[in-house]
């Protein structure tokens, strides 16, 4: 029993150290990659005019991108916008084909959502990476504590 507790304690401590290192690396990696983009939240964001670096500023930036995109698309999301819209002439009148039906063209306003969704997803991925790295760090601390506990128990038996 003593040998099992001793070996388990060293394995738990080594695992904890690796996990803490991985958590710190993940947080540092995320921070560095977000910081190098030099993103500043706009004045109308929930956290205005600050560099985007951590969880809260990532969330504020993602939220304001969504709000701006909704404003630009009349409150409609990508799925709510039609794929095609009537083609208009220079006077704003629909162009008709020979049978009198409107000529349809691609709704390029939907492209705004493509760009917005890519940016929002990237910002949300940063949030998830911070959270996951923090969890790994915390589990590393628990693993070290478990190893210390096992080592103390090995001394009793």
C-alpha positions in Angstrom: 0.0 0.0 0.0 2.8 2.3 0.9 4.6 1.8 -2.4 1.3 2.4 -4.4 0.6 5.6 -2.5 4.2 6.8 -3.0 4.2 6.1 -6.8 0.7 7.6 -7.1 1.8 10.7 -5.3 4.8 11.3 -7.6 2.6 10.6 -10.7 -0.1 13.0 -9.5 2.5 15.7 -8.7 4.2 15.3 -12.1 0.9 15.3 -13.9 -0.1 18.4 -12.0 3.0 20.3 -12.9 2.5 19.4 -16.6 -1.1 20.5 -16.4 -0.2 23.8 -14.7 2.5 24.4 -17.4 -0.1 23.6 -20.1 -2.6 26.0 -18.6 -0.1 28.8 -18.3 1.0 28.2 -21.9 -2.6 28.2 -23.2 -3.3 31.5 -21.4 -0.1 33.1 -22.6 -0.6 31.8 -26.1 -4.1 33.2 -26.3 -3.2 36.5 -24.8 -0.2 37.0 -27.2 -2.2 36.1 -30.3 -5.2 38.3 -29.3 -2.8 41.2 -28.4 -0.9 41.2 -31.6 -4.2 41.9 -33.5 -4.3 45.4 -31.8 -8.1 45.3 -31.5 -9.6 48.3 -29.6 -13.3 48.0 -28.6 -15.4 50.8 -30.2 -16.9 53.6 -28.2 -20.3 52.0 -28.2 -19.1 48.7 -26.8 -20.1 47.6 -23.2 -16.4 48.1 -22.4 -15.5 51.1 -24.6 -12.2 52.1 -26.1 -9.9 49.5 -24.5 -7.5 47.0 -26.0 -9.0 43.5 -26.5 -7.0 41.1 -24.4 -9.0 39.1 -21.9 -12.3 37.3 -21.4 -14.4 40.4 -20.8 -13.0 42.5 -23.7 -13.3 39.6 -26.1 -16.9 39.2 -25.1 -17.6 43.0 -25.5 -16.0 43.0 -28.9 -18.0 40.0 -30.1 -21.2 41.5 -28.8 -20.7 44.8 -30.5 -19.8 43.2 -33.8 -23.1 41.4 -33.7 -25.0 44.6 -32.7 -23.4 46.5 -35.6 -24.1 43.8 -38.0 -27.8 43.6 -37.0 -28.0 47.4 -37.4 -26.5 47.2 -40.9 -28.9 44.4 -41.9 -32.1 45.9 -40.5 -32.2 43.6 -37.5 -32.1 40.5 -39.6 -29.6 37.6 -39.2 -28.1 35.7 -42.1 -30.8 33.0 -42.0 -33.6 35.6 -42.0 -32.3 37.4 -45.1 -33.4 36.0 -48.5 -30.7 34.5 -50.7 -31.8 36.4 -53.7 -33.5 39.8 -54.1 -35.0 41.6 -57.1 -32.4 43.4 -59.2 -33.0 47.2 -59.2 -32.3 49.7 -61.9 -30.7 53.2 -61.2 -34.1 54.5 -60.2 -34.7 51.8 -57.6 -37.3 50.0 -59.8 -37.2 46.2 -60.1 -35.8 45.0 -63.4 -38.3 42.6 -65.1 -37.6 39.8 -67.5 -39.5 39.2 -70.7 -42.3 37.4 -68.8 -42.8 40.3 -66.4 -41.2 38.6 -63.4 -38.5 40.4 -61.4 -34.9 39.5 -62.3 -33.3 38.1 -59.1 -29.8 38.7 -58.0 -27.6 37.5 -55.1 -28.3 39.4 -51.8 -24.8 40.7 -51.1 -26.0 42.1 -47.8 -25.8 38.5 -46.5 -22.0 38.7 -47.0 -21.8 41.1 -44.0 -23.0 38.2 -41.8 -20.3 35.9 -43.2 -17.6 38.3 -42.1 -19.3 39.1 -38.8 -19.7 35.4 -38.0 -16.0 34.7 -38.7 -14.9 37.5 -36.4 -17.4 36.6 -33.6 -16.4 32.9 -33.8 -12.7 33.8 -33.5 -13.4 36.1 -30.5 -15.5 33.4 -28.9 -12.8 30.8 -29.5 -10.4 33.0 -27.5 -12.9 33.0 -24.7 -13.1 29.2 -24.8 -9.4 28.9 -24.9 -8.9 31.1 -21.8 -11.6 29.1 -20.0 -10.1 25.7 -21.0 -6.6 26.8 -20.1 -7.8 28.1 -16.7 -9.6 24.7 -16.1 -6.4 22.8 -17.0 -4.4 25.0 -14.6 -6.9 24.5 -11.8 -7.0 20.7 -12.4 -3.2 20.7 -12.2 -3.4 22.3 -8.8 -5.9 19.6 -7.7 -3.6 16.9 -9.0 -0.6 18.3 -7.1 -2.7 18.5 -3.9 -3.8 14.9 -4.5 -0.2 13.9 -4.9 0.8 15.7 -1.7 -2.1 14.0 0.1 -1.1 10.5 -1.2 2.5 11.2 -0.2 1.4 12.2 3.4 -0.7 9.0 3.6 2.2 6.9 2.4 4.2 8.1 5.4 1.5 6.9 7.7 1.2 3.4 6.3 
